[in-house]
Amino acid sequence: MSHPEDQRSTDSDAPSQADGSQADGALSVEAQLEQAQAKAAAYLDLAQRSQADFLNYKRRTSQDLEQKIRDANGGLLTQLLPVLDDLQLALANVPADLAEHSWATGVGLIGQKLEGILQRQGLEQIGGEGDRFDPHVHEAVAYEEHPVYDEGQVASVYRVGYRLNDRVLRPAQVVVARGSSRPPASAGGESRSVGEGTAHS
């Protein structure tokens, strides 16, 4: 037979057990929230890294494409240079009795159009008389004493050179002067637009 005291003791333990269960549940929710926040931070970091990797890939792809276009343009213009040489040589040697002929004038206009197109593509003529010899843009084919130019200057141009942007497509073939009594000239090597200067045949 149970005593009333025992019943009161059992009833008093029940609320304490319920409070413990509620505390455990609250802690579990907080732990789950922390885990969810950690996962969200990890996913955000992964998304940011993926975005950065994609932007880098896009940038590299764009740079590679630009380089391929430059290489293709350079290859095409290199093949056109002999044609440009021949055209300039023909225009420089038009017979006097044909100089005013409409045919010669028309060919000259064609040459100007071609040179304009090449200029817009970034093609520059390099190498000119009086420039300081620069092995990066000049190719020496001979040396000679010269009454006007000092040693190390370009005395004459055998074949003009060309540069596309920062890339030398063809160095200028030049004759380099030996020493003279003139004071040293300032550094040259200036670029010229396509069609300026005269190439020696």
Secondary structure, DSSP 8 states (H G I E B T S, - for coil): ---HHHHHHHHHHHHHHHHHHHHHHHHHHHHHHHHHHHHHHHHHHHHHHHHHHHHHHHHHHHHHHHHHHHHHHHHHHHHHHHHHHHHHHHHHT--GGGTTSHHHHHHHHHHHHHHHHHHHTTEEEE--TT-B--TTTEEEEEEE--SSS-TTBEEEEEE-EEEETTEEEE-EEEEEE---SS--------EEETT-S----
